Amino acid sequence: MSANVTVDFVVPVGYEPGDYAQLHSNGGDGDINWSSPVDETVYNLFPNGAGIYSWGHAPWGHFRWGHCHSMRTVGWGYLPWGNFPWGHGTAVVTALHEVTACGDYKFGFACYDQLGNLHSGDPEEAEVEIHVGPPAPTGLKKNSYNKTTDILVLDVV
C-alpha cells in the first residue's frame, strides 16, 4: 500500500531564469534531510517563462507607472500590488511524491541557481501526517480496513 502526496511551492521573487528546485523530505521521522533530495527530479522555477516580463513585473507595473515615480513612495503598482506576489508569484511548482510507510512527514524545496549553488535563506517546510493501510499477509486478501478503529478484515484466498 502507498499514498501519494502533492506538494505545491509558489515561487517568490529573487530567482533568475535557469534556477531550479528539488524536493526534500524527512522520510517520515525527524528533520528534513537537506543533503539528498527524495528523487532526481528537477523543478524549473520559471516554467514556460512565468515570472519573467509578466504583467506586474516588467515593463508594465515595474517602471514609471508602476513605481509611482512622481511621488517616490510605495504606491499602487509598486508594492505589494505590482511587484509581488500578484505580479511575481506567477510560477507554482508542483511535486507528486509516493509514500509507502506511515509517519509524520516534512517536505521542502531546496532552490538552486543555474550553476547548482544553493540559494541563501531557510526553505519553507510543509508537514503532513500520513497513515498507509497495512498490506494483507500472504495467503489472505484484504476485504476492508477502517482507519479510525484500526480494524483490518481479511478473506482467505
Buried (B, 14 or more C-beta within 10 A) or exposed (E): EEBEBEBEBEBBEEBEEEBBBBBBBBBBEEEBEEEEBBEEEEBBBBBEEBBBEBEBBEEBBBEEBBBBEEEEEEBEBBBEBBBBBBBBBBBEBEBEBEBEBBBEBBBBBBBBBEEEEEBEEEBEBBEBEBEBBEEBEEEEEBEEBEEEEEEBEBEEE
